[in-house]
Structures are given as structure tokens and as C-alpha cells.
Amino acid sequence: MEPVARIPFRIDTPRGRLRGDLRLPPRGPGPAEGTAPSGAGPAAAIVVCHGFKGFKDWGFFPSACERLATAVGCPVASVNLTGSGVGADLGRFGEPEAFATNTFSREVADLEAVLDGLATGRLGEAAVTPVSRIALLGHSRGAVAVTVVGARRPEVRVICTWAGLADPGRYEALFTPTAEARGWAEIRNARTGEVLRLRRDVVDDYHAAGDRLDPLRALPGRGAPLLAVHGEEDEAVPISDSRALAGAADDAELLLLPGTGHTFDARHPWVGSTPALERALAATARFCRARLSEEA
């Protein structure tokens, strides 16, 4: 069986450049994750969104995208959102002002641009097979964009969240009187030690949007089934957020992983998978495959 192929792409938007990768499932026989080789097919795709301080090449994302492409049998797209702060070199926060002024509305618009490209068969200059059935996977803060977009796009058949954030309003707490006085909050990157600035745009945008950026308002009445996966020892997003997401959806499955945290014990740089990540991947592959097939 051939390896997973990776097609880099770039989409220019009014907000900046989206840099991404589309991974194509291997051709030829050979079941993966206990599945048959036929899969969901090229007319289906999975789109993966990173979270706060995340990026498409962080830790488990490249491996997870390859594994999902193989297991589900469809292309998998992952992107650096325009407000991620990660620029052309892909490995560091080279665009600090983009990070500082990022908003949930911006992330929603970025995700919409990727879905529009998949629908038309054009991810920037990269020509791809047009897609009509989509699964969305968001980690941490990325859960907000995938639930909001997934609730209003009929081609979205599956919504998956890993350690998903349900309350975008939590960013208000970062803006202490000291942060308000200087005009920005300090965000420390635990991996590199660098301090990033976050301006109040993220809070002002959320308040201005009303209910439009609230996952718990978006999900009720939406037909797409939801899978919420959360580590029981998550130190960044409380497990109650995934309980709330699952409770808001009409058709939901909640998977709680004991003894693991926000990234399912995976690290960056990537050194290999973990038992918790394997459980998350297996559940996500099964959930997506069952609901992305033409029959579903």
C-alpha cells in the first residue's frame, strides 16, 4: 500500500494567508484501524483545526491526520489559522500581531474559506477533488469554530471535539486591571518560554457577536452528530465543557479518558503516540467513517 500523500496549499484571505496540508489516503488494499480499505471516499473529507497556541504541525497533528486519512479513507485537511501567529516558517510564532488580534469570528471565517475551497475543488492553487461531505475536528479552542461552522453548513455530517472549549467568554478573565491598563494580556508559551501578547479584540468580538459564536447555542436542533473526547485530568479546559457540548447536541457521544490531560499525554516535538491518543484516534475514526459514507 502506498504511503499517505501530503499536498501543501495556501489560501489568501482578507485576514491573511491560510497555510495548510491536504493528506490523501493511501491507495491499494490494506485495512487500517480495523476498517475495510474502501473508506468514505474522495468526495468526503475531514478538516482539522488547532487550538490556542496550537498550529498544524504541533505534536500529534501530522500523525493524527495521516492516521485518520488511512482509517477513514478520505482526504484530511489541516491548517494554520490566520490568527495562529505562526507564519511562513511554520515552526515558530513569527506573526505576533496576528496572534494578538485574533478573534473567534476570524477563525470561523478561516474555516469557512477551507470548506469553500473543498467544495469547489480549489485550495488556493492546489486542485483537489470537490468534496460534498465533511467531518470537522477541533482541538481545544478549535472546538468553537467547528461547532459554529458545523451547525450552519449542510455538508458537515460530523463534528468532533478533542478537549473542546464550550465557553468562549472565558478569555474575559485574562484581562485583569493590569492587562486592561497596558492594553494586552501576557500569554506564556510553556514550551519555548516566550511571552506573547493578546489584545482585547477576542473579548470584544465575542460580545459583539451575541449568540453567533456560542457553541452551546449553535448545536441544538443541528442534525450533525457530535463526538466529544476529553481527558479527565485536563489542566487547560475543564471536563465540564465537553459534558456541556455533548448535552447541547441532539445526537452526541461523550468519551472521557481517565488519567490524561489536555493533549492526551502527547508532546511537541513529536516523539510518538500514547494510549490515550490511540483511544481518541480510534473513536474519532470509527465515528467519522460511519457517518461520512454515502449511505449515511
N, C-alpha and C positions, 0 to 999 in steps of 0.2 A: 504494500500500500504506500502511495506517495505521501510525503510529509505535508503538513498544513502550509499553504502558501500565504504570504503576507503582502498586501498591496498598500503601500503608504498613500495617503491622499491629503489634500489641503483644500479647504473651503474658505474663501474670502467673504466675510460678512461685514456689515456696517460697524460691528462691535470689535472686529479684529479677525485674525486668521485662526480657523479651527484646524488643528493638525491631528490626523488620525491614522489608524491602520484598519484595513479590512482583511480578516483572515478567512480563507476559503477552506472548506472541509476537504480532507484527502480523498482522492479518487481510488476506486478499487475496493475489493472485498476486505472485510476485517471488522468485526463488531467491536465497539468501544463502550465502556461503562455498562455492559450488559445489554446493548441495543443492537438492532439489525443495521446493516450498512446503508440502507436506502435513505433514512433520515427524513427530516422535514422538507428538504429540497431547496433549490436556489431561489425560489420565489418567497421564501421565508428568511428572516434574519433576526439576529439578536444585537441590540445596541447596549453597550456598557458605559455607565457614567461613574467617574470617580467622585470622591467626596472632598471635603475641606482639607486643604494642604495636600491633596492627592493629585495624581497625574497618571496618564495611561500606561506608563512604563514602571510605575511603582510596584515593588514587591510581586504580589501574586497576579496582577492583572494580565501580563502577557501569557503566562502559563494557563491561567483560567480561561482566557479567550481561545487559546488553542484547544484546550480540553473540551470546551463547550462546542466549538465548531465540529470537532470529531464526534462527540457523543450525540449531539442533536442533529448533525448532518445538514447544517446550513451556515451561511456566512455569519461572521461575528465582527461588528464594528466597535472600536473603542476610540475615544477622542480626548485630547486635552481641551477642555472648555476655554473659551477666550479669556475668562477671568481667572484661570488657574494660576497665572503668574509664571508658568513655565513656557519659555519661548522657543526659538528655533533650535537651540542646542539640546532641548528635550530632557536634560538631566538636572537642571537647577532652576531656581526662581529668578530668571533673567528679566522678567517683566513685572517688577514690584508694584508699579502703579496700576496695572490691570488687576492684580490681586487686591490691592487696597480699595478699588472702586467696584469690585464685583458685586452682583446682586442676584437674587433668585430669578427675577424677570429675565436677566441676561442669560442665565443657564437654561431656562425654559426655551428662549429663542434659539439658543445654540442647538439644543436637542431637536427642536422643530426643523432646523436647517439640515441636520443629518437625515431626518426622516424624509424630508422633501427630496433630498438627493437620492436616497434609496428608491423612492417611488418613481423618480424619473430616469433612474439608471445612470446618474451622473454625480459622482462625489468629487467636485472640483473638476480637474482634468481627467480623472480616472473614470473610465466607462465600466459599468457593472451591470449585472442582470437586474432589471427592475424587480422590486420587492412589493408584495401586497399583504404579507402577514408578518407582524413584528412582535418580538418579545423585548421588553425593556428591563435592564438590571441596573439598579443604582446602589452604590455603597455609601453608607453614612448620609452626608448631606445630599448626595446624588439621588437619594430616595425622593426628595421633594420634586425635582424635575421629572423623574419618571412617573410618579403618581399623577402629577398635574397634567402632563402631556398625555399620558396613557389614558386618562379619563376623558379626554376630548378628541382623540384621534381614533376613528373606527378601525383602522388597520392594526392597531395594537391589540393583540389577542392575549397577551400575558404581561403581568407586572411582577417583577421580583425585587425584593429589597434585602440587602445584607446590612445588618446593624443600622437599620433605616431611621432617619430623623423624621419625627412626626410634627415637631413644633418649631417652625422657622423663627418664631418670636423669641427663641432663647438667646439670639445674638444681642438682644437689648441689654442683657446682663453684663456684656463686655464693656459697655460704655459707662464706666464709673465717672464720678465728678472729675477725677484727674484726666481720664481719657477725653471727656467732653471738652475740658478746658484747652487741651492741646490739639484737639481735632482728630485724633485717631487712637485706636486701641492697639496695644502690643500683642502680637501673636508670635510665640516662640516655636520654632521648628525643633522638636525634640531630637531629631536625627542629626541635624547639622549644627544646631546651636544658634543659627541666625535668627534675628528678630525682624518680623515682617509687620508692616503697618496695615491696619484695616480701618477704613473710614466709615462714617455713619451711613453711607449710601445703602448698605444692605438692610438696615433697620427702616430707613425712610421709605425705601422701595416696598418693603413688606407691608408697612402701614398704608401706603398709598394704594396698594393693590386690593385691599379689602379681603374678600374670601377667595380671590382668584389664585392665590398662592398657598392655600391651606389644604394640605393633603387630606385631612380628615373631613373636609367639606367636599372635596373633589370625588372621593371614592364612592360614597353611597349612590346607588342607582346605576353604577357603571358595570357593564357586563363582563369586563376582562377580569379573570381570576387573579388573585394575588397570592404570592408566596413570600412570607416574611421570615427571614432567618436571623437569629440574634444569639450572641454569646451571653451566657448567664453571668459572666464576670466582666461585662463590658464596662470599661472605665471612662468612656467618652460619651456614649449615648445610652440613656437608661433603657433597660429592657421593657419598661412600660410603653416606650414609643412603638415598638413592634407589636405589642399587645393592642395598642390603640389603632394602628394601621389595619391589623387583621380584623379588629372589631368593627371598623368602619366599612370594610369591603363586603359586598354581597356574597362573594364566593372566595373564601380565604383559607389558607393553610399556614399555620404557625409552627416553625421548627426552632426549638430552643436547644442550644448546645451547651451542655454543662462544662464547667472548668475552663472556659476560654473567653477571650476578650474581644476587643473591637475589630481586630484584624485576624481573628481565628488562629492566633499564635504564629502567623506568618510575619516575616520581617523584610526590610529593604536594607541593603541589596538582597535579592532573592537567593536563598540557599536551599530551597526545597519545600515540599508540601508538608502539611501537618494533618493529624487525624481529624481535627475539627474542620479544616478547609476541605478535606476529602468528603466529609459528610455534607457540607454546604454545596459543593460541586455536584455530587451525586443527586441530591434532592432537586437542585436547580435544573440539571439536565433532564431528569425524569419529568419534572413539571412542564418545562418548555416543550419537550418532544411530544408529549401527549396532547398539547393544546395548539401547537403550530402546524400539525399535519393538516392536509387539505380536508380530510374527513371531519376533523374537529371544527 
